[in-house]
Amino acid sequence: MSKNFDVIIAGGGAAGFFTAINIAESSPKLKIAILERGKEVLSKVRISGGGRCNVTHACFIPDDLVKFYPRGEKELKGPFNRFCSGDTIEWFERHGVELKIEEDGRMFPITDTSQTIIDCFLEAAKKLGIQILLGESIQSFYHNEKHWKVETNKEVFLAEKLVMATGSNPKMWDLLAGMGHTIVPPVPSLFTFNIKDARIKDLMGVSAQASVKVKGTKLQASGPLLITHWGMSGPAILRVSAWGARELFAKSYQFTLQVNWLNDIDTDGCEEQLKELKQEQAKKTITKFSPYDFPNRLWQSLVSAAGIVPDMRWADLTKAQTQALAEQLTNGEFQVNGKSTFKEEFVTAGGVALKEVNFKTMESKILPNMYFAGEIIDIDAITGGFNFQNAWTGGYIAAQNVVG
Ligand SMILES: Cc1cc2nc3c(=O)[nH]c(=O)nc-3n(C[C@H](O)[C@H](O)[C@H](O)COP(=O)(O)OP(=O)(O)OC[C@H]3O[C@@H](n4cnc5c(N)ncnc54)[C@H](O)[C@@H]3O)c2cc1C
């Protein structure tokens, strides 16, 4: 015997819940079920943002917001004009959750715990009569005249509309590919770089504003760079990892990273500055203080890498040493050998091809009455609350159109 619903939501994650709740609020009479393969729902929300859930970002203009999406920039313009980060704040406020803005623009619940978001969703779902069915791993689905027939490991469901919100599950992508959808092959995004290099060996925890480039490519980014015990992390690195997700995958994560610790100052400009310092600070020891706006430990390490001995005075700096130091400061090359997971947030680039989704409705252009929301689509963003914003926006628009 099959179980009948008006709408089935495949996947009990952020996108699935947001879609289900918005459908039920617009059309309380619809019979809605969320099918979740796991023992619990919203498991990624729970661990998100280091357990605090970075819900969205304080960037309220759609044209600005889309710039944070390496994949989806063009396609999200329309959707963000209908449901943007300001709408997210309002939505959560209406549902009893107040969000706060941190200095860098990231937004979290004021309680600083992701449990607040989970409780909000579970309470709303309960109040609206949405059925949450756990341990239901979807094995197949097909369109049967006027219904979607969805088979799980346990039973069979029938529904008029099917919302696909299974995140980055390869099995669901394979099923969709079998039904005619193009799936852009998945690769990781938002990762940190493994670097073994004497210059940063003992500098774990040191952070500096830097510009980084992947040698031989157009990939580059600026921002805080954090030295970790395995290499480099921080916003500058994560940006390169997101924009370079495919290119760096193709390089098997083996490449040369060029770091400019002085950002806008190039090697020639730096050399000029060092010559001035040689005059002005002649009697002082070079390693004593960093003339630049980064920790002295990093300065000492770069000075040493330029072949300058610890007690050398500025006056004794040779031309070759000046050039070597300028090179270290503005164009230091670091060999990257592999990547590590950024624990706060990681996502998958790839998924349902953008050209096959109608972004006015979030409906499939290939399969009737099938809608998409969240990470299942080939959309992803840099870290900062943007990935959830994609889930909320897609879920909201899908909901409006499922209801019709
Ligand atoms: C550690 C970590 C921290 C993060 N922190 C943040 C953050 O703070 N801010 C931010 O914006 N983004 C963050 N992200 C990214 C964000 O979590 C995702 O972009 C978001 O969860 C995507 O939502 P989704 O609903 O599309 O997919 P998911 O959250 O992955 O949900 C998909 C659901 O579908 C279920 N499912 C899959 N296959 C099946 C099947 N066959 N049958 C039934 N159910 C199935 C899964 O079990 C899962 O519950 C983080 C990611 C990670 C990994």
PDBQT file of the ligand as one rigid body, heavy atoms in Angstrom, charges set to zero:
ROOT
HETATM    1  C1  LIG A 501      30.434  21.583   9.034  1.00  0.00    +0.000 C 
HETATM    2  C2  LIG A 501      29.572  22.487   8.181  1.00  0.00    +0.000 A 
HETATM    3  C3  LIG A 501      29.250  23.725   8.651  1.00  0.00    +0.000 A 
HETATM    4  C4  LIG A 501      28.471  24.587   7.856  1.00  0.00    +0.000 A 
HETATM    5  N1  LIG A 501      28.158  25.818   8.341  1.00  0.00    +0.000 NA
HETATM    6  C5  LIG A 501      27.444  26.672   7.580  1.00  0.00    +0.000 A 
HETATM    7  C6  LIG A 501      27.064  27.946   8.080  1.00  0.00    +0.000 A 
HETATM    8  O1  LIG A 501      27.298  28.275   9.257  1.00  0.00    +0.000 OA
HETATM    9  N2  LIG A 501      26.413  28.789   7.237  1.00  0.00    +0.000 N 
HETATM   10  C7  LIG A 501      26.079  28.428   5.951  1.00  0.00    +0.000 A 
HETATM   11  O2  LIG A 501      25.495  29.247   5.239  1.00  0.00    +0.000 OA
HETATM   12  N3  LIG A 501      26.366  27.204   5.487  1.00  0.00    +0.000 NA
HETATM   13  C8  LIG A 501      27.020  26.316   6.270  1.00  0.00    +0.000 A 
HETATM   14  N4  LIG A 501      27.321  25.076   5.790  1.00  0.00    +0.000 N 
HETATM   15  C9  LIG A 501      26.770  24.692   4.485  1.00  0.00    +0.000 C 
HETATM   16  C10 LIG A 501      25.297  24.302   4.701  1.00  0.00    +0.000 C 
HETATM   17  O3  LIG A 501      25.226  23.428   5.795  1.00  0.00    +0.000 OA
HETATM   18  C11 LIG A 501      24.705  23.653   3.457  1.00  0.00    +0.000 C 
HETATM   19  O4  LIG A 501      24.862  24.515   2.356  1.00  0.00    +0.000 OA
HETATM   20  C12 LIG A 501      23.226  23.383   3.703  1.00  0.00    +0.000 C 
HETATM   21  O5  LIG A 501      23.082  22.508   4.795  1.00  0.00    +0.000 OA
HETATM   22  C13 LIG A 501      22.559  22.795   2.481  1.00  0.00    +0.000 C 
HETATM   23  O6  LIG A 501      21.239  22.484   2.846  1.00  0.00    +0.000 OA
HETATM   24  P1  LIG A 501      20.447  21.339   2.089  1.00  0.00    +0.000 P 
HETATM   25  O7  LIG A 501      19.139  21.223   2.797  1.00  0.00    +0.000 OA
HETATM   26  O8  LIG A 501      20.461  21.608   0.650  1.00  0.00    +0.000 OA
HETATM   27  O9  LIG A 501      21.303  20.027   2.292  1.00  0.00    +0.000 OA
HETATM   28  P2  LIG A 501      21.593  19.209   3.636  1.00  0.00    +0.000 P 
HETATM   29  O10 LIG A 501      21.640  20.096   4.798  1.00  0.00    +0.000 OA
HETATM   30  O11 LIG A 501      22.759  18.361   3.336  1.00  0.00    +0.000 OA
HETATM   31  O12 LIG A 501      20.297  18.298   3.796  1.00  0.00    +0.000 OA
HETATM   32  C14 LIG A 501      19.996  17.219   2.937  1.00  0.00    +0.000 C 
HETATM   33  C15 LIG A 501      19.221  16.193   3.709  1.00  0.00    +0.000 C 
HETATM   34  O13 LIG A 501      18.757  15.183   2.801  1.00  0.00    +0.000 OA
HETATM   35  C16 LIG A 501      18.932  13.920   3.391  1.00  0.00    +0.000 C 
HETATM   36  N5  LIG A 501      19.029  12.932   2.324  1.00  0.00    +0.000 N 
HETATM   37  C17 LIG A 501      20.020  12.786   1.426  1.00  0.00    +0.000 A 
HETATM   38  N6  LIG A 501      19.762  11.741   0.628  1.00  0.00    +0.000 NA
HETATM   39  C18 LIG A 501      18.579  11.228   0.997  1.00  0.00    +0.000 A 
HETATM   40  C19 LIG A 501      17.797  10.120   0.558  1.00  0.00    +0.000 A 
HETATM   41  N7  LIG A 501      18.179   9.341  -0.437  1.00  0.00    +0.000 N 
HETATM   42  N8  LIG A 501      16.620   9.877   1.181  1.00  0.00    +0.000 NA
HETATM   43  C20 LIG A 501      16.205  10.669   2.196  1.00  0.00    +0.000 A 
HETATM   44  N9  LIG A 501      16.925  11.700   2.683  1.00  0.00    +0.000 NA
HETATM   45  C21 LIG A 501      18.095  11.973   2.093  1.00  0.00    +0.000 A 
HETATM   46  C22 LIG A 501      20.221  14.090   4.192  1.00  0.00    +0.000 C 
HETATM   47  O14 LIG A 501      20.341  13.089   5.178  1.00  0.00    +0.000 OA
HETATM   48  C23 LIG A 501      20.065  15.479   4.762  1.00  0.00    +0.000 C 
HETATM   49  O15 LIG A 501      19.390  15.485   5.984  1.00  0.00    +0.000 OA
HETATM   50  C24 LIG A 501      28.047  24.185   6.570  1.00  0.00    +0.000 A 
HETATM   51  C25 LIG A 501      28.374  22.912   6.113  1.00  0.00    +0.000 A 
HETATM   52  C26 LIG A 501      29.114  22.054   6.910  1.00  0.00    +0.000 A 
HETATM   53  C27 LIG A 501      29.430  20.690   6.399  1.00  0.00    +0.000 C 
ENDROOT
TORSDOF 0
